[in-house]
Amino acid sequence: MEEVKVYRLIDGKRVETGKTYKRDSTWNKGEEDCYIVGVNNWIVNSQGQFLMQRRSLTKKNNPGKWSSTNGLIQLGENNYDTVQRETKEELGIEINREQIFLFKENHVVGNHLMVDIFVTYTDIDLEKITIQESEVDKICFVSLNELLNLEISTTCSYIKGFAPKIYSEVIKHYNLELKNNFRKDI
């Protein structure tokens, strides 16, 4: 039997409400203004390409659509922990916290969902990735222009507006800070 996942609820100012939400349950009275917090982790390589993953066709939400690595923050985790856990679960790779940069916090993407948007700078050999087939059915690197033309998951639909800015920040950050320290061992 699958473990029931439990998430903290916060208000619109990201203050803990003391309430929790169990995955796939209904929202209770008084929780209309509460949010679950998730993460989207955009993995970008030294060529400025985004690692995209197509959601499994068996997924309940957004089957066959493209997204970043993403997931919800579980009880006992912080947003960085979730980025690392989801990247390991979905792609079979471990990333160091030093590679992960918070791009935007508290971005509301729908009813009851707020996400923190992260960028991870690393070169990954696609041959070394082991996808979690229940979550992901295909991965690839795409350029900014290719990303803007993909059919994107609704939880990541904001990317079409943010992608040029993320790309600009990635290139700026890569050129200024990471050129000699880019992780290439994955």
Secondary structure, DSSP 8 states (H G I E B T S, - for coil): -----EEEEE-TT--EEEEEEETT----TT-TT-BEEEEEEEEE-TTS-EEEEEE-TT-SSSTT-EE-EEEE-BTT--HHHHHHHHHHHHHS----GGGEEEEEEEEEEETTEEEEEEEEE----GGG----TTTEEEEEEE-HHHHHTS-B-GGGTTHHHHHHHHHHHHHHHIIIIITTT-----
